[in-house]
Amino acid sequence: MLLVIVRLPWAGDLGMHAATVQRLRHSLLHPGNPLVDADTPSPYYSPWMLVLGCVAKLSGLSVFVVLRIAAVVGLGLFATGVWRYVRTLGAHRAAPALALLSLLFLWGTTLFNWSGFVGLNSLALTVAYPSVFALGLSFHFWAWLTRAVRDGAGWGVWLGLGVLWSLILLSHQFTGVVASLGALATVVAARPGRAVLLRLGAALVLGLAVLWLWPYYDFFSLFSAGADLEAIHRPLYDDLAGRFGLVLLGVAALVLRWRRDRWDPLALFFVFGALVFAAGGLSGHYSWGRALPAALIPAQLAAALEVAAAGARSVRVAWACVLGAALAVGAWTQVGTAGYVVDRGALPSVVASKYHTPWVGYHWITPWVKYGDVVMATTYPSRQIPAYGPYTVAPGYPDIFLPDEAARDTAVRDYFDASTPAAARRDILRRYDVHWVVAGRSAAEPWLKRVTSGPANQVLYRVLP
């Protein structure tokens, strides 16, 4: 993974996070929308991204170097957090290492990548994202909370837990839901007394206050996210057996844990996560599918812990063999991840066939397109171009804080529609003060001057006065 961070393969939301750091390095107090030239808040302006923006501003390092630093920190938090949390669940010295292997490889036979889901290939593509940072904090949060309810910690510890909970929610809202479900399972399993419940209540109040006071966006307005967010998350409910079939081994381990202890925190954690995931699918709130790690993580951890927890030695050995076979299958499914650190030509053909080429990026436009320039581009270029400092006409991702998002999407669609009159296309460029157009070779117009070309027959055009 450290070698992956050196390469930092580009896919998914990397451009959004790079753009967020870009805006913060130029203005920590009033960064504006990270993707389009508009003065709006954004849920991407989290405490963690604010820290990265400060690092970029004070050090002068490029955004992508800062994201590599973020990846190292996130990876470190994840590994140490898993280690600490697993130590609260089992004393066997092999448990944390087996837990890490299970979290990375106990998935399915179909490759699946999504932020907040830490299969090896998914982690390789998202390691610089706030979701990895937030998940690493979540494991530390659960470990700290477990010890607090067991040992009867004082007020200071509980108030610290409240602040940490709010920081996780602000840094990555979906992972914050997973962290909250894990915390709920921990508290319910402990069946605490009145003193602990009072401290827990104070922690919740402080955490909610931090969420309410965060100045960069209104956290509670996220609950009104529209249908676009649901449509994006609909694929989370596809091919569940292929993507997560190996996790059934962990579900079997959870059943065994539950039979030994009806208040087992991992079993409760799994139930809470599965209920939220199922409710999202049944109700059409597909964004609730992002709570699925709350079911996957406890099952994966249970599979690892059962190697040490099973009764007879022969049973433990048999369980270890089954787990080892499942991990091998999962590792083979993700073996193409090796292509992120080894050139594809150097891989065996059977491994190279599983490799997926990362996105190329738009560094080829940077000698001409400057910070703050507005670029007309379709959706996928719009997910990458702002990473280098320019804006696009429409955001590449749904934005609930952008009031004219629909109008911007329509403007881009009309501009690239061949049936739109030339005068109307020219008017769109003037309306949004567009300086550049990224399009195919057939996009030449009298008001455009070809400047350079890039991958996939893309061309950069300058908009003439």
N, C-alpha and C positions, 0 to 999 in steps of 0.2 A: 504493500500500500504506500510506503514511502516513495518507492520508485514511480508508482502511479501519480503521486502528488507532483513529482518533478515534471512529468509529461502533462498533467492536468487535462485529461481528455474532455473535449467540449461536447456537451449534449444538454438537452432539456432546458433548465432554468438558469444555467450558468451566466448567460447574458444579463438576465434580470438582476442577479446579485452583483455582478460587476458594475452594472449601471447605477445601482444603489450606492455603491462605494464611490463611484465617480461623482455623483451629486453631493454626497456628504463631504468629500474632500474639497469641493469648491465652495460649499456653504453648509456649515454644521447646523446653523440655526434655521435657515429657510431653504432647504434643498429643492423643494417643489416636486412635481411628479418625476419619477425616475426615467420614464420612457418617452413622454411627450412634453412639449413646451407648454406646460400649464401649472398654475400655482395651486396644487391640490395635495392633501396628505396622502400617505401610503402606508399600508401595514408592513411593508418591507423595511421601514425605518424603525428597526428594533434596537434594543440596547446593545446587542452583539454587533450589529452593523454600524451602530454609532461608534463603538470602539474601533472597528476596522477603518471607518472613515477618518477617525483621529490619527490612527497609525499612518494611513496614506497621506494625510495632510502634513503631519509633523516630520515624517521620514522622507517624503518625496518619492517613495517607491511606487512602481507602477501598480495599477489595480490588480493585475494578475499575479504579481509577486505577493501582494497583500492577501489575495485569496489562497495562495499556497500556504502562507502563514496560518490563515484561518483553518485550512485543512489539517495541518499538523496539530493545532490545538484541539480541533474537534475530534480527530482520531485518538489523541491522547486521553481526552475526557471519556470517550466511548470505552476504550480498553480498560482504563482504571475504574470507571464507573461499574462496568460489568463485574470486574474483579471484586469490588467492595460489596456490591449487592448480593452476589452469589455467596460470598462469605457469611452473609446473614441468614442464608437459607440452608447451607450445608458446610460441614467442617472438612470434608475430604479435600486433600491438597490438589487433586486433579480436577475438582469441580469447576473452578473458574476457566481453566483452559478448555475443557470440554464444552462449557457454556459458550465461549467465544466461537469455537468451531461450529456449534449448533446454530448460533445466530447467523453465521455466514453461509452455511451450506445446507441446513435442514429446511429446504423450501419445496421444490418440485422438479419435474422433468422438463418444464417449459420455462425459458428464461423470462424473468420479470424484473423490470426496473421502474422504480418510482421513489421520489424523495420521501424519507421517513421509513423506508423499508430497506434493511441493511443486509440483504444478500450480497455476496462479494462483488458481483458485477454492478449491482445498483449502488453499493457503497463507493466503488471506484469512480462512478460517474457523478456522485453527489457529495463526495467527501468534503468539498469546500462550501457546501450549502449550510445555511443556518439550521436545517433539520438535523444534521449530524451533531452539531454543537448542542442543540436542544435535547437530543436523545441522550447524549453523553451526560449532560446535566441531570436528566431524568433518572438515570441509574444511580447517580450520586444522591439525588433527592430521595429515592426509595430506600437506599441504604441508610441514610441519615434518619429518615422518618421511622424505619423499622427499629432502629436503636432507641429513638426517642420514645416510642410507645412502650417498648420493653423495659427501658431503664428509668422511666419517669423523669425525663429531662426537664430543665427549668424553663422559665419564660423566655429567656434570651434565645435558647435553641429553637423554640417553637416560632418565635417571631422571625428568626432567620429563615426557617422553613417556609413561612408565608411569603417572604420576599423572593426566595428562590423559586417558589411555585409561580409567582407572577412573572419573573424573568423568563421562565421557560415558555409560558403562554405568550408573552410579547415577542419572543424570539422566533417561535414557529408555532402558530396557533394549533395546527393539527396534532403536532407532537405534544403540545400542552394538554390536549384532551386525553391522549394516551397516558401522560404523566398523572393526570387527575384520576383516571380510572385505576391506575396502579396504586395511587395513594389511598383511594377509597377502599380497595381490597385490603391493603395493609392495616388500615384502621379497623375495618369490620372484623378481620381475622383476629386482631388483638383484643377485641371486646373491652375497650378501656373504661376506666372508672370516670367519675365526675371531674376530678382534678385535671385529667388529661383532656377531657372533652372541652373544658373551659379554655385551656391553653390552645387547643385546636381551633376553637371558635375565634380566639384573638388572632391566630395566624391567618385564618381565612379573611377576617376583616381587614387586616393589614395588607394582605395580598390583593384584595379587591380595591383597596384604596390606591395602591401602586398602579393597578390597571387603569383606574379612573383618572389618575393624575398624569399618566404618560402623555407628554405634549405633542408627539409626532403624528398620532392618529387616534381616533376614537375607537378603542378596542371593542366596546359593546355594540357599535354599529355594524360590526362584522356579522352579527346574527341575522342581518337583513340582506345578506348576499343573495343575488338573483339566480335566475335559471341557468345562466352561462356556467356558473360554478358547478351546478349539478350535472350538466351535459359533459363537462370535462372529466368528471369522476365516474361516469357511467361505466367505462371499461374496467373499473376495479372489480366489478361483479362478473366478469367474463372468465371462463376457463379456470375456475377455482381449483379443480382437481389437478390439472396440469401444472399450475403455478405453485400450489401449496400442498400437494398430495403427501409429501414426505412428512409434513407436520403432524399427520395423523399418528405417527409414532409418539410424538409428544403428547397428543391428546390421550393416548392410552396410558402414558406415564402420569398424566394428571388424574385419571380415574383411580390409579393405584394410590396416588398421594391422597386423594379425597377419601378413599376407603380407610386409610390410616388416620386421617384427621379431617373431620367434616368442616373445619375452619381453616383449611390450608390456604394461605394467601395467594399462591399461584393459581389454584383452582378457582378461587373467587375472581381473581384478575381475569382469567380466561372467560369466565361466564359473563362478566360485565362487558368485556370487549366484544364477545360474540353477539350479545344482545343488541348493542349499539349498531354493529355491522348489519345484523339481520333487519333491524328496524329501518335502517337507511334503505336497504333493498326493497323492503315491503312498502315503504311509504313514498318512494321516489326521491328521497333526500340522499342522492348518491354521494354527496360530499361526506356523509357520515361514514362512508367506506374507508376514509382515512383513519378511522379508529381501529382498523383491522390489526395493526401491530399490537394492540392491547390483547388480542387473542393469540397472535403468533408468538410473541415474546415469551409469555409464561409457558406455552407448550414447548417451545425450543429449550428453555431453561430446565423444564421438568425432565425432558428426555436426557439431558446431560446429567442432572442430579440423580436420576434413577440408577445410574451405573454404580453409584456408591450407596444408595439408600435401600436397594433391594435386599431381601433377607439372606438367603443362603448364598454361599460363594458361587456355586454353579449357576444360580439365577443371575447373579451380577455379571458373570463372564458371558452368559448367553445374551444378556441385554447389551453388553458392551459390543459384542460381535454384530448384533442387529443394528445398533447405532452406527458402528463403523461402516457397515455396508451402506446404510442410508446416507451417511455423510459423503461416501465415495461417489454415490450416484449424483448427489447434489453438487459436488465439486466438479464432476465431469460435465454437468449441465452448464456450469459457469466457466469452464476452462478457457473459453475465448477471452476472458479478462486478461490472460497473459499477453494478448496482443497490444495491450495498452503500454507495456514496458519492453516488449520485444518486437522488432519489425516483423510484419506479417510474413514476409518472405523467408524468415528464419524459423518459422513455426512448422512443425509437422503438418502435412496437409489435412489430417483429420482434426487437428486443433484449429488451423487457419479457417476451416469451414465454419467454425462457430464464432469467429471474430466479426464484430460489427464496427465498421469504420466510424469514428467520431465526426462531428461536424467540423467543417473546415474553418469557419470564422470569416470575418470581414476586415481583417487587418490590411488587406490590399487596397482599401479605400482611404486609409488614414493619411497618406501623404497629401491628400487634397481636401478631404472633409474634416473640418475643425470642430472643436468642442462647441456645442450649442447650435450648430447648423441643423436644419430640419431636412430630413430625407424622406422622399416618397418611396415606399417599398411595400411588398405584400407581407403576409403574416410571418413566415419563417425568417426572412431577413430582419423583420422588425423585432424578433426575439434575440438578435445578436448585435445589430448595429449600435444600439445605445450603450453597449458595453465599452465602446471606444470613445464615448463622449457626445456624439450627436443625438438628436431626437428623431423620432419617426412621427408621421402624421397620426397613425392609429397605433395603440399599444398592441404588442404581440400576445398579451394575456388579458383576461377579463379584469376590469378595474372598477370596483363598486364606488370609488371615490371620485371618478371622473364623470361629471354630469353630461358631457357631450360625447361620450364614448360611442354611442350608436351613430351619431352624425359623422364622426371620424371614420368609423368602419364603412359607412355608406360612401363617404368621399373616396376612400381608397378603392373600394370595389368599383365605383363609377369611373375612376380615373383609368383603371386597367381594363375596363370593358371596351372592346373595340367599337361597339355601337354608340358610345358616348360621343357627342359632337366635339370637335376640336376646341371650340370656344369654351365649352363647359369644362373641359379638362384644364384648359389654361386658367380658368377662373378658380378651380380647386387649388392649383398651385399658388395663386396669389392669396387666396383666403387663409391658407395655413403658412404663408411665408416660406415656401419650400425652396431650398437652395440646390438640392440634388435629387436625382431620380436613379434608383437601382432597378433595372428591368432587363428584359431579353434584348437580343440584337435587333429585333424588329420594332423597337419602341421609338425609333427616331422621329422627331417632330421638329418643325422650324424653330421652336423656342428652346430646343435641347442641343447641347454640344457634347459629343462623345469625348470622354476624358481617358478612360482606361477600361480594361476588361478583367474579369475574374473567373473563378471556377464555374462550371456548369453553364457556360455561355452567358453569364451575367455581364452587364455593362454598367459603368457609372457614367451618368450624364450630368453636366452642369446646366442649371436652368438659367437661360439668358434673360437679361432685363427686358 
